[in-house]
Amino acid sequence: MDIDEEFAQIQAKASMKDLAIHVVTPGEVITSDTAFMRGHGTYIEQEKVLSSLAGVVERVNKLISVKPLHTRYTGEIGDVVVGRITEVAQKRWKVDVSARCDAILMLSSVNLPGGVQRRKQESDELQMRNFFMEGDLVVAEVQAFFSDGAYSLHTRSLKYGKLRNGSFISVSPGLVQRCKSHFHSLACGVDVILGLNGYIWVSAHVPQSLDEIDTEQVYSNKNKEDITAVDREAIARVANCIRALAQETMFINDTIISFAYEASLQHKLKDMTKRDVMQSIAQEATLAVENMKG
């Protein structure tokens, strides 16, 4: 092999290694490869792509951008989000989704108890607090934008609706990785909903098939009575793993959560809030993901 070709390959590998960095600071060099184009949060200086803010590097083909670490959620149509009801208004609920303003869930955008298909009536409006009330957690999908920039949500699928039997975690929206599905059932018997707005829900396993779901109980406020101590510990352990990954500013997806859970089994649950233990779990999970990719 020609020495120039070998040197070029080494440079290319170094450039790709630079792109694997999760977090960059203002003025930090992201890559020196001129084949890449700069996107939001970057600028070019001396033929190098540099970051103009502190955030997470994102790459789409040859386009490099930096998403700020501390920012409000900026959504797209089709995004799965987890939110908290903040207000019950006329024919609508206001939902906190970590955006610059509350999202709107219209009465016409929810399913009726029992899965009945009909137009919403005045009697349904009087019973809105029987569906969702202030403080309830919901998982929904962004379906449109209002003129003021607020998001319009809907829960017209059985996989969306009120959340129960679990624990709520809030992380930076930039750390939640966009995937084909944001509903995951882990091997430890715990379900995870990764909201693209940075709100994550960890719960006991919830049936997903139509035959298993009790459509009359979709708006119930009662948790399952048969959640065992083992299930509760698994939920708490997964939640602490997500907090550890977020603290180390790692991308969060179902794969790295599973590896973090396995790494956490060597620690007692009460020790998982310690700084050194959280760092150890995140590092082991990252190493396991890298080994899987080869």
VENQUIHU-V887955 format. One record per residue. N is the residue number from 0. D_FIRST is the distance of its C-alpha to the first C-alpha in Angstrom with 2 decimals. Layout:
n={N | N}
d_first={D_FIRST | D_FIRST}
This chain:
n={0 | 1 | 2 | 3 | 4 | 5 | 6 | 7 | 8 | 9 | 10 | 11 | 12 | 13 | 14 | 15 | 16 | 17 | 18 | 19 | 20 | 21 | 22 | 23 | 24 | 25 | 26 | 27 | 28 | 29 | 30 | 31 | 32 | 33 | 34 | 35 | 36 | 37 | 38 | 39 | 40 | 41 | 42 | 43 | 44 | 45 | 46 | 47 | 48 | 49 | 50 | 51 | 52 | 53 | 54 | 55 | 56 | 57 | 58 | 59 | 60 | 61 | 62 | 63 | 64 | 65 | 66 | 67 | 68 | 69 | 70 | 71 | 72 | 73 | 74 | 75 | 76 | 77 | 78 | 79 | 80 | 81 | 82 | 83 | 84 | 85 | 86 | 87 | 88 | 89 | 90 | 91 | 92 | 93 | 94 | 95 | 96 | 97 | 98 | 99 | 100 | 101 | 102 | 103 | 104 | 105 | 106 | 107 | 108 | 109 | 110 | 111 | 112 | 113 | 114 | 115 | 116 | 117 | 118 | 119 | 120 | 121 | 122 | 123 | 124 | 125 | 126 | 127 | 128 | 129 | 130 | 131 | 132 | 133 | 134 | 135 | 136 | 137 | 138 | 139 | 140 | 141 | 142 | 143 | 144 | 145 | 146 | 147 | 148 | 149 | 150 | 151 | 152 | 153 | 154 | 155 | 156 | 157 | 158 | 159 | 160 | 161 | 162 | 163 | 164 | 165 | 166 | 167 | 168 | 169 | 170 | 171 | 172 | 173 | 174 | 175 | 176 | 177 | 178 | 179 | 180 | 181 | 182 | 183 | 184 | 185 | 186 | 187 | 188 | 189 | 190 | 191 | 192 | 193 | 194 | 195 | 196 | 197 | 198 | 199 | 200 | 201 | 202 | 203 | 204 | 205 | 206 | 207 | 208 | 209 | 210 | 211 | 212 | 213 | 214 | 215 | 216 | 217 | 218 | 219 | 220 | 221 | 222 | 223 | 224 | 225 | 226 | 227 | 228 | 229 | 230 | 231 | 232 | 233 | 234 | 235 | 236 | 237 | 238 | 239 | 240 | 241 | 242 | 243 | 244 | 245 | 246 | 247 | 248 | 249 | 250 | 251 | 252 | 253 | 254 | 255 | 256 | 257 | 258 | 259 | 260 | 261 | 262 | 263 | 264 | 265 | 266 | 267 | 268 | 269 | 270 | 271 | 272 | 273 | 274 | 275 | 276 | 277 | 278 | 279 | 280 | 281 | 282 | 283 | 284 | 285 | 286 | 287 | 288 | 289 | 290 | 291 | 292 | 293}
d_first={0.00 | 3.81 | 6.36 | 8.49 | 6.86 | 6.72 | 10.18 | 11.35 | 10.92 | 12.80 | 15.36 | 15.91 | 16.60 | 18.91 | 20.68 | 21.35 | 22.61 | 24.98 | 26.38 | 27.30 | 29.92 | 33.30 | 35.52 | 35.10 | 37.66 | 38.67 | 36.30 | 33.41 | 29.92 | 28.81 | 25.41 | 23.78 | 21.80 | 23.59 | 23.03 | 25.88 | 29.55 | 32.28 | 35.22 | 38.48 | 38.52 | 35.59 | 35.21 | 32.57 | 32.52 | 30.02 | 27.65 | 27.81 | 29.69 | 32.43 | 35.17 | 38.72 | 40.42 | 40.25 | 39.09 | 36.66 | 33.40 | 33.29 | 30.54 | 31.21 | 28.11 | 27.12 | 30.51 | 31.00 | 34.55 | 36.45 | 39.54 | 42.14 | 42.98 | 46.69 | 47.78 | 50.20 | 49.12 | 48.18 | 48.45 | 47.59 | 49.60 | 48.90 | 48.09 | 49.58 | 51.51 | 53.78 | 56.80 | 60.20 | 63.42 | 65.00 | 67.88 | 69.87 | 70.99 | 72.64 | 70.77 | 67.57 | 65.91 | 63.90 | 60.76 | 58.75 | 55.03 | 53.75 | 53.70 | 55.52 | 58.54 | 59.83 | 58.76 | 61.50 | 62.20 | 64.91 | 67.54 | 66.66 | 63.05 | 63.90 | 65.00 | 68.61 | 69.53 | 69.58 | 67.15 | 70.06 | 69.02 | 71.50 | 71.98 | 72.43 | 76.10 | 78.12 | 78.63 | 74.85 | 74.75 | 77.48 | 75.44 | 72.14 | 72.30 | 72.51 | 69.04 | 67.31 | 68.95 | 67.91 | 65.41 | 64.09 | 60.34 | 58.94 | 55.67 | 55.46 | 53.27 | 53.06 | 54.53 | 55.30 | 55.91 | 59.31 | 60.02 | 60.13 | 56.62 | 57.87 | 56.19 | 58.16 | 57.56 | 58.62 | 59.10 | 59.94 | 57.83 | 58.85 | 55.62 | 56.81 | 59.99 | 61.56 | 59.62 | 61.28 | 60.69 | 57.87 | 56.52 | 55.32 | 52.34 | 51.40 | 47.90 | 46.18 | 45.53 | 41.99 | 41.08 | 42.12 | 39.17 | 39.97 | 39.80 | 41.06 | 44.10 | 45.70 | 48.08 | 46.70 | 48.37 | 46.77 | 46.94 | 49.41 | 51.99 | 51.68 | 51.18 | 49.26 | 49.60 | 46.96 | 48.65 | 46.31 | 48.85 | 48.03 | 51.06 | 50.28 | 52.78 | 52.56 | 55.27 | 56.53 | 55.38 | 56.91 | 57.41 | 55.62 | 57.10 | 60.25 | 62.18 | 61.66 | 62.41 | 66.03 | 66.38 | 69.70 | 68.08 | 65.20 | 67.15 | 68.58 | 68.38 | 68.68 | 65.77 | 65.39 | 67.78 | 65.72 | 62.75 | 62.43 | 61.61 | 58.29 | 57.45 | 58.49 | 56.30 | 53.27 | 53.93 | 54.27 | 51.12 | 48.99 | 50.59 | 49.77 | 46.14 | 45.88 | 47.51 | 45.04 | 42.04 | 43.74 | 44.49 | 40.82 | 40.02 | 37.95 | 37.66 | 40.38 | 40.08 | 41.45 | 38.35 | 38.22 | 42.04 | 41.97 | 39.52 | 41.64 | 44.75 | 43.32 | 42.36 | 45.89 | 47.68 | 47.40 | 49.46 | 53.09 | 53.81 | 55.87 | 53.00 | 50.55 | 51.90 | 50.89 | 48.11 | 46.05 | 46.42 | 45.31 | 42.18 | 41.41 | 41.90 | 39.68 | 36.84 | 37.06 | 37.16 | 34.08 | 32.15 | 33.38 | 32.23 | 28.69 | 28.61 | 29.93 | 27.18 | 24.59}
